[in-house]
């Protein structure tokens, strides 16, 4: 159901809280940086481990951490994760019996040669009443870019709605789920279309998606995810002013990063000529 939407959070974490004897650019020790996400009723396959780097480092990306012991525990069982040999630093549970339900407390335990980290999160409820204002979108035969742009300006927005709870956070993911998607001819002059898009978290009961964001024909899935506050905090923290750096928000004990859980429901839309 989901795409690998957490690319938006793939920012490098820095350590800047130091003692009086240290420089804010150089950490006293490396810490483990964790991006770990649990999705209700889906596979457990989105855990990434890196080490932190200092602000004065010549490295462009944080080093991946291999060989870690990773265990995820829910209310019903413990699941031992293994490293993806084709994608070092990324871990997953190889079985098919993983289960995380709304209300479960989920624990993450990681051991490496340099120490242990620990985190907990709660699986949020599934969004209720997910619906869409249109189920099909039929495109006219555009003769040129001008006619396509004119139609776009007047096309109806696609609106996904749900029953929002007070102070709850949600976000929408748009994804073309065709195995061999056919691009809509939009005369984009070589720009690569996006097969999936992730929209910012909102505290609302709907989200409008403009037609230009649909760039393929066929079946599209619009998923509504309910998310926890720790995800929202890190999302909002992903860009900092270099003049006012602060210590990253984290819910990882013994390290940095985020461990969070998600629950979702979806609707579909058909796009055709």
LINBELDA-V332959 format. One record per backbone hydrogen bond with DSSP energy under -0.5 kcal/mol. NH is the residue of the N-H (numbers start at 1). CO is the residue of the C=O. Records with the same first field share a line. If there is no record, write none. Layout:
# LINBELDA-V332959
NH = CO + CO
This chain:
# LINBELDA-V332959
5 = 3
7 = 4
8 = 5
9 = 6
10 = 7
11 = 9
16 = 14
18 = 16
22 = 19
26 = 23
27 = 25
33 = 50
34 = 256
35 = 48
36 = 258
37 = 46
38 = 260
40 = 262
41 = 100
42 = 39
45 = 43
47 = 91
48 = 35
49 = 89
50 = 33
51 = 63
52 = 31
53 = 13
55 = 25
56 = 25
57 = 54
65 = 49
66 = 64
69 = 111
70 = 68 + 81
71 = 109
72 = 79
73 = 107
74 = 77
79 = 72
81 = 70 + 79
82 = 92
84 = 90
85 = 83
87 = 84
90 = 87
91 = 47
92 = 82
93 = 44
94 = 92
103 = 123
104 = 101
106 = 104 + 121
107 = 73
108 = 119
109 = 71
110 = 117
111 = 69
112 = 115
115 = 112
117 = 110
118 = 253
119 = 108
121 = 106
123 = 104
124 = 122
128 = 163
131 = 161
133 = 159
137 = 270
139 = 137 + 272
142 = 140
148 = 144
149 = 145
150 = 146
151 = 147
152 = 148
153 = 149
154 = 150 + 151
155 = 151 + 152
158 = 209
159 = 157
160 = 158 + 207
161 = 131
162 = 205
163 = 128
164 = 162
168 = 165
169 = 227
170 = 202
171 = 225
173 = 223
174 = 197
175 = 221
176 = 195
177 = 175 + 219
181 = 178
183 = 181
184 = 215
186 = 184
191 = 188
197 = 174
199 = 172
202 = 170
204 = 202
207 = 160
209 = 158
210 = 208
213 = 210
214 = 211
215 = 213
217 = 182
218 = 271
220 = 269
221 = 175
222 = 267
223 = 173 + 221
224 = 265
225 = 171 + 223
226 = 263
227 = 169
228 = 261
231 = 228
232 = 228
233 = 229
234 = 230
235 = 231
236 = 232
237 = 233
238 = 234 + 235
242 = 240
244 = 241
248 = 14
251 = 257
253 = 118 + 251
254 = 252
255 = 252
256 = 32
258 = 34
260 = 36
262 = 38
263 = 226
265 = 224
267 = 222
269 = 220
270 = 135
271 = 218
272 = 137
